[in-house]
Amino acid sequence: MPTTPCAEAICVGTELLLGDILNSNAQFLARQLAELGIPHFFQTVVGDNRDRLREAISTAAARSNLLIFTGGLGPTPDDLTVETIAAAFNAPLIEQPDAVADIERKLAQRGRPMTASNRKQALIPQGATLLPNPIGTAPGIIWEPRPGVTILTFPGVPSEMKAMWRETAVPYLRDRGWSQGTIYSRTLRFWGIGESTLAEKVAAFLDHQNPTVAPYAGRGEVKLRISARAATEADAIAAIEPVERQLRHLGGRDYYGCDRDTLATVVGKLLSDRRETVAAAESCTAGGLGAMFTEVPGSSRYFLGGVMSYSNESKVTLLGVLPETLEKFGAVSAETACEMAQGARDRLGSDWGLSITGIAGPGGGTADKPIGLVYVGLAGPDGRVESQQFRFGSQRERDWIRAVSACTALDVLRRRLLDERDRDRP
């Protein structure tokens, strides 16, 4: 057994392995364990198979002290979690009258009779304690099958699992001394820099033990997660703050926010602070940029609207792009991006016009204009109109190119607004 108490989440369900559903339970448990200060070194996903589940239990019990199971507590034949746990520790299953009564009551409320399969949910290993389910029919268990091993089981339904965790599991773990301080994390977000480049800039921090710094990336964004273990959340935050300041300084303009910030919220705040507005003109992103703006509550204060102009005709009639510009340079060009941005600004009466035109694929690319070629246009209140070219790679999927293009357009505007803010300062 490990000398340091640690937890392992074991999520049961073939549907997880097939990718039919997202394993949000593992993410929830990871965050909750961090808040409790319980080390969490492993996660396991195993299908509805008795032999493989038993093997996963044996492996987990040899390396972790707290085993947290989700899924496999239902009434169907493939719900094997509790009976397999009992078999793994050579314990008989005992029917709990209180669980039977609770299941009968809940089924009656739904106008359903008790069946043998429902009654199966009232069977728990001898010596285990029921973990009540206030929402569904499947109770969990709290069990210490042998010294140094504690088992908690929860249904796979996220709403049921979360309610049971908060109402019963957290108080139990605190009372038993599992919660030792807290692990607090802050995530710094960067755009416009590669993961390896950022890692080189902050290399001196990556070997820190407390707080730790770890880079990770996805869909064009790079993040640095800073985590500190301390007696209290306030102590952890105090340990993180000096490291955060240094990392933000090293990141420069590529740093845009932290934790729940998005490019859209950051740009929205910059526009609101300046009492300025923006309008969008989109070709390859099909309204994706407008959707990012409007996901932010209150964005109507600064986002006036957008034009989705896929065809050349709509670019001309809706945005005022010159036919000769399209004829000479094409729809995917710096010149067209500029005229689209200016058109959005003029047509909607905004301070800023932001445009995107590009080739998202999977077809339409050429040697001169390959898939992944995108232009972002920006027209400002000072009359300056400019565009930037980006090449996101011809091997990228269409959805990836579109999403990253919209984020990149937000980033172009963010950087310009920061420049304007700095210029206005005395």
PyMOL commands that set and color helices and strands:
alter all, ss='L'
color gray80, all
select helices_A, chain A and resi 14-17+24-36+50-63+81-88+97-109+116-122+158-175+195-201+203-205+233-254+263-274+288-294+299-301+312-319+323-329+334-348+398-424
alter helices_A, ss='H'
color red, helices_A
select strands_A, chain A and resi 7-12+40-46+66-70+93-95+123-125+129-131+140-146+149-154+182-191+212-218+221-230+255-258+278-282+303-308+352-358+373-379+385-391
alter strands_A, ss='S'
color yellow, strands_A
deselect
rebuild
show_as cartoon
